[in-house]
């Protein structure tokens, strides 16, 4: 495990944007020493029943960046989300920046390319993204160095991005009273998820952890920021020294009771291609597929 302790003196400026429809939190992460920023886990609005998309959530982020005269350098996806559609290409078109995700998106593309019958003409090489990160890779947001940790288990492509005293964990962890993400999607693995969580919990205790989702368990207000110390002590799935075997047993039993996410079918089709919508047909209409009895 790398020693991140010397880097926690850097404190990125973080602005959160909560999407009520999907319970997703997107972030603008600003370098305190410059006007450089990154967007993490953006959301495209979708009314699935009506087949309509919109960009109100993304426009809030764009407005924030423009009003504060920021320079967008990165659009980061912590993983290929199954519960919301990415707005990264829309934001990139307006503001620039590079779209990045973990290199194992190629594994996700291979698995779901078959499920959605994408055909042999689709390369499944991650080339829709501008950058594919490997474990321990680094990149910069202005003067800040970001380190990337591979944290699979929820999906093969899950990555945690650590910048200064902050870490963006995607769906790997939830708030302490929310526990952890499911591990039953194709390519998921409860044992891997436990191991990934331990990597996150090995960061310095004071590290701020930022969640991708929160559902307000037991009626509490929505929250998205906690610390390594709080997760180690109080997380209901892994805190207090719970063993790997205990976690696997619980996670497997729990996942068997869960329904598929409401937007998994459109989300995976779009997100495995960096948020790009399907090409229009001869009439100019874009179509999504619904594979029957595959999920």
Buried (B, 14 or more C-beta within 10 A) or exposed (E): EEEBEEBBEBEBEBBBBBBEBBBBBBBBBBBEEBBBBBBBBBBBBBEBEEEEBEBEBBBBBBEBBEEEEBBBBBBBBBBBBBBBBBBBBBBBEBBEBBBBBBBBBBBBBBBBBEBBEBEEEEEBEBEBBBBBBEBEBEBBBBEBBBBBBBBBBBBBBBBBBBBBBBBBBBBBBBBBBBBBBBBBBBBBBBBBBBBBBBBBBBBBEEBBBBBBBBEEBEEEEBBBBBBBBBBBEEBBBBBEEBEBEEBBEBBEEBBEEEEEBBBBBBBBBBBBBBBBBBEEEEEEEEEBEEEEEEB
